Structures are given as structure tokens and as C-alpha cells.
Amino acid sequence: MKLKLLVSLLVVLTGFQSHAQSVGVVLSGGGAKGMAHIAVLRVLEENNIPIDYIAGTSIGAIVGGLYAAGYSPDEMEELFKSDDFYFWSTGKIQTGYRYYFKQPEADPTWLQLRVTRKNEKVKLLPPTNIVPAEQMDFAFMELTAATSAACDYDFNKLMVPFFCVAADVYNSKPVVLRNGDLGNAIRASMTVPLYFKPIKINGSLMFDGGLLNNFPTQQMKEIFKPDIIIGHKVANNAKAAEADDVMQQISNLVMRPTNFEIDPKDGILLETKFEDVGLLDFDKIDQAMAAGEKTAKNALDSIKMLIARRVRHEDLQAKRENFVAGKPALYFQNIQVEGVDDNMQRQFIIQSMKHGMPIVSLENLKKEYFKLVADQQVKSIQPLTYYNKETGYFDLHLKVEPEKKIDVNIGGNISTKPINQGYVGVNYRAYNRRAYLLNSNLFFGRFYSSFKLGGRIDYPSRLPFYLASYFTLNRWDYFASSSELFFENVRPPYIIRDELNFRVEGGFPLGLNSKFYTGVAYSSASDQYYQTDIFNKEDEPDESTLNAFVVDIRLETNSLNYKQYATEGLLRMLDTKYVVGEEGHFPGSTSEISGKIHQHQEYFQMNAKLLRYFNFGKAFTLGLHAEGLLSTKDLFRNYKAVKLNAPGFQPTPHSNSLFLNNFHSNQFTAGGLKTIFHFSPDMHLRLEGYGFLPIKEELIAEDLTAYKSNDIFHNVYWQGMAAMVYQTGIGPVSLAVNYYDKENTKWYITLNFGYILFNKRGL
């Protein structure tokens, strides 16, 4: 009888203890290694281990915050594997939200330096962060705004009570975030210095919590007082960084020495070690999660012995569903703008977001948000939301930082071929009911040099439109681009092209990715060349000129992800030109044609182009390139002048640096395929092949004049490229083999860093 009583008493005490037992989970920082946290949480759930409280730092704050918000481990895995997460973590804009209307003319910029004046001194400010923050800030708002409303901005009222740690660097202290906007708190905790832009909370700049406290077990004990703590550490011991290893230096900054110990009486420490998962290797999520799952399962017996209490999966799922059901739908009513002094500009931002609608859906808001991000007058935007219980809608608060009035852009191209060029651009901005942008740039190099001066005015009307004008001087020296390196054994023909143009244009958007514009231009072009490849220094070259007025009408769509070596998106263009002018020819000392001439030229020209990429998973992309040109242009006086003034087909960067006689014609059709094999989001191998078919080819006569072939598609010319490309964030690095169907040198091997881009011609 006494034995039965003792057993009954033990059962009651054990049941009471297991019922009272509470569990807190602490997740460390560690960058992409923290994907292992998801697998640990999944193993705990699958084995009915309770999670009553959760906390984390950096990536631990992201995983812990999403879990507390009602996201299951499966949903988090799907989220981190999605294309959306790739865009958030890199700051790149999804194809459907790239606002082409606001994009400036393409230039070879690597780095933007902002100019500011303080204490009577002018300073150049380098970029404060590698990754643009607007994409990530909107993502956190989208993921957590409804959650913040459901918990009434108190993290104790989340599905699982939660806190995270950020670092107040100025005051050198860790900050525990337990209330307010959940997305803002997570965003502060994972703000890796130099990589992401810091945000302000309560007036202080916040950085990655790992700077000061990468494993907040002590705060877990003090705040929630759980009976048992399960800690998961993914932060390896920091290795000494090399002087040129920026990522390891950042890793050392973020993963400072931290006490990762958990006293056995307080709980258990799980540790997942990695050898080859770096701070930003988020593409290795499967590897990280497999390692995390192994860690949790190996420790499962110890966890079960430590924690007697169990939570049925059905009860946990019901709890999650009940919390998620309390999240209000994301519809926005009132919009406020902070950081903009000009009231007209503030009203313009608000109206561009709402378009007169009393209520704005998330999808419509997202489109207008990224239009604003594309505005050159805006440096950064941070969206914050507040739920209005009376109306049942969210109020949106936009913290806008206007762009500095002046910036300096540095860029160019570094190559193994003598097509190296430097680039400097200067922009000046102003806003007074309209947005004004004045800019100038300078290209300098042996092959190409140019100067441009101009500006653009944007009118914030119901249908936005712009007016712009530019004055440009261009010079190409193809003879100076000669090189004997990598199989080239013949110098290129002597061709020097000079051009002056003045353009005036205006346009308006057609949706997100398209715009219509029209303009007029005056172009004065001069080409110097020899009619023979054998000449002396004393010989005078031929010179052909064309002074012309141009009327241009163009419809263009562009959602490509890169200015050069794109791997996704669409480029579609239809362009019609009317040209009227005067051709001149001044024979040189080696020319068989005698006598100067001036003759009238007047013609229409229509050009169509399509470039489209089709993604087949993450490893393979197929690109389609098609182009065609029709023209009523008459033949110029001699064959070389005809070819020099005929539009060219230049589908690759290197082809833009050569004058390829066989790939110029006044009427042609052309096209090809691009096969792209992705090794990582930033590195790929591309194989490209193209055919060029002149419709009625211009051929050379015995007297060096030109005549048109009577046959349609008289010849087909081929070109191709194989290139390994790495997008560094400031410009592409490429090692390429190029082939051209032409006389003499056909193969070219080039190593480039930067962009082969030029200012526009008047024609």
C-alpha cells in the first residue's frame, strides 16, 4: 500500500514538473550558416519538444522572428530558397518591378561618390553599404507588418514570445528589442556593417547584434526565465583575416568573441560546425540545413532526458493557425513622408503611391514603391507601417532620404586589349515642383574618348513625362585599338571617327518596363580612312562627312538585370528615324577616286530588336536575340563610306570595340542564341552564336565604289563568343573567346573588367 502511494506521488510530481517546465530557444548569428537553425526547429517540432520562448541575433533574429510570427520551418525553408529571397539579400530588383522610365542612359560607372559640404569643407562620401537596402526593407515590411499588428507591437504577444539583439555602436552597448515594428527589429539585428545600411531605432543607429552579443542566453534567462534553454551555435571561431579578404574582415567584425557556454543546470548547447559555408553563401541552404538536422538528431536523446514535457503537433498547429488568422490583410490608407523638405515633392510622392485611390493594395503599393526607388532624386527609402484599429487599414510612413545634390561617378574598362578607357561623370540635382538633373561625363582612352553635357527635367504630372537635351563629342580610333596579343597578327584598318551631336528628346512611361520617346538631333560626323591597307605616314586619308538632322520615334521595353552580360529580363525596341543631310567626300592621297563632292542624303530607317531570356531553373538560361533593319538610304560615294555609315550588328561587348565590315549593312536581319550555365548567382558561362544576313548586300566595285547585290541574302556571316563572367557588384569581370567571320584575324581572346559602353551618337 505504501509502495503504491509512493509511486502515485512520484507520477503526480513528475506530471506537475513536466507541465510547469518551460523551454527557451536561443539562436546565434553566423550569416548563411544560420539556415541550419531552421532544421533544428523542425527536429524539435517533429519530436514534440516545446518552444515557449525564442530569441536570436543576426540570422538567428531572422529565423527566430519568423518562427515567432507563425512561419513554420517548412515555410521558412521555402522562403529562403525562393527567388524573392535572392533579390532581398542582394538588393536587386525583380524583373516585374524595374522601372525603366527613370533609368539614366547606360554608362560604365563602377562607383558613385556623393559630394557634401560640412564645416566649410567639401567631402567625397564613398558608399556606406554594398547592398541597396530598399528591396530588403520592403520585404521585411511585407513579411511582418501584419504580424506586428496582430501582436499589438508587443513581441511578448507573438505566437512565441520573442526578442532579438542589435548593437548600438555609438554607445557601445547591446540593445534588446522586445516591442515596436517586428521587421524593423529583425532588420536592425542583422545589419552587417559595410554590407547593409544601418537603420535608426529610438534615435540611435543600429547594427548587427553579433558585434556585441552574438548569443543572448543571459538575456533569455533574465527576461523569460525558462526552466530549460536550448541554444544553437553556428558561429565558428573567427579566423584571422588576410589584408585583401574583405568578407573575412566583415566576418571578424560581426562574429566577435562571445560566451557560447550554457551551464548544464540551465540547459543544453547544440553546435553545428561548417568548413565551407561562408557568411553570405545563402545558396548552400541545403548543406546548412542537413548539418543542422544532424546536430539536432544527435542531441535528441539528451534533449528528451532534459525536457519531459511534450506538445502535440496538432496543438502546435492549431496555435499557429489561430495566430495567423488574427493577422489583418495588408491594405493601406494614409501615407506620410518624412525627410523631404519640399511640400510639392512630398505631395508628389504621396499621390504617386495612391493615384487618388482611398485604399491601396500591397501589390499596387509595391509597384509604386519601386518606381520611387528608381528616382535619381531619392537616395533611400524605408517603409514603416502602423495599424489603425479604428479603420482596419495600415498607415504607411516613408522615411525618405533625398539624394545629395552632387555626385561623382567613376568607372570604365580595363582590358588585355588596348580598348582600356576611363570614365568620370558628374551629376547635379535640384527639385522645385519639377525634378532637375544636370550631368556631364568624360571618357578617356586610346580607342574611345568623349565628352557629354546635358540635363533632364521630370514633370510629376498624372502621366509623368520628361524633357532632355544633350551635347556630345565622340571619337573612335580603331587604328589605335590594334594589338598583337592573343593570336592577332594583322593591324586593323585605319579608321578614325569623329562626331558632334546635339539631341533634344521627350518621353513618358508605358507601364513599369516600357517607355515611349521622341526627339530631334543634329549630327556632324567625320570618318577618316584609307582605301588601301598599305600606306605611309606621309599619306593623307580619305574623309567622308555627314551633316544631318534626325527625327527619332522610339518605343522601348527594358527589364534586363545587367547593363552588360544580362541573364534575365526582356529588351524590346522599335525605332523609326527620318534623316536629312549632306554627304561629303574628300579623297586622300591613296584614293583612286578624284574630286570632292557634296550630295544630298534623305532617308527613312526602321530598326527592330528583341532580346529575351528564358530561365530553366537556377542552373540554365536560354537567351534569344533577333534584330532587323530596313532603310531607304542611297549608297554613299565609295564602298568604305557606305559601310562606315551603315548600321552595325554588335551583339557582344567586344564586337562594339571593332569595326567589322561584314556586319554593317543598310538592310539586314540577324539573330542568334545565348546558352548560359550558372555556377552561382553571380558567376556563369555563356556561349553565344549569331548569324548576320544582309538583305541586299553592299558590295565593292573595281573602282572602289559600292553596288547592291541583286540577290536577297547573298551572304551569311557568323560570329560567336564563349565567356566566363563574374558580376562583382561594381562591374563584370569576363574572360572571353570571340570569333568573327571576316578576313585576317578571326579569333580574339580578351580579359576585361568593366563596361564597353559609349555615349550616344546623334544618328
Secondary structure, DSSP 4 states (H G I P E B T S, - for coil): -HHHHHHHHHHHHHHHHHHH--EEEEE---GGGGGHHHHHHHHHHHTT----EEEEETHHHHHHHHHHTT--HHHHHHHHHSHHHHHHHHTPPPGGG--GGGPPPP--EEEEEEEEEETTEEEEEPPS-SS-SHHHHHHHHHHHHHHHHHTTTBGGGSSS-EEEEEEETTTTEEEEE-BS-HHHHHHHHT--TTTS--EEETTEEEEEGGGT-S--HHHHHHHT--SEEEEEE--PPPPPPPTT-HHHHHHHHHS--------TTTEEEEE---SS--TT-GGGHHHHHHHHHHHHHHTHHHHHHH------HHHHHHHHHHHHHTPPP-EEEEEEEES---HHHHHHHHHHHHTT-SSEEHHHHHHHHHHHHT-TTEEEEEEEEEEETTTTEEEEEEEEEEPPSEEEEEEEEEESSS--EEEEEEEEEEESSSEEEEEEEEEESSSEEEEEEEEEEEE-SSS-EEEEEEEEEEEEESGGG---STT--SPPP-EEEEEEEEEEEEEEEETTTEEEEEEEEEEEEEEEE-SSS---TTPPPEEEEEEEEEEEEEEEEE--S-SSS--S-EEEEEEEEEEEEEEEEE--TT-S--S-EEEEEEEEEEEEEEEEEEEETTTEEEEEEEEEEEE-PPP-SSHHHHHHHS-B---STGGGGS--GGGB-SSEEEEEEEEEEEEETTEEEEEEEEEEEESS-EEE-TTS-EEE-SSTT---EEEEEEEEEEE-SSSEEEEEEEEE-SSS--EEEEEEEE----PPP--
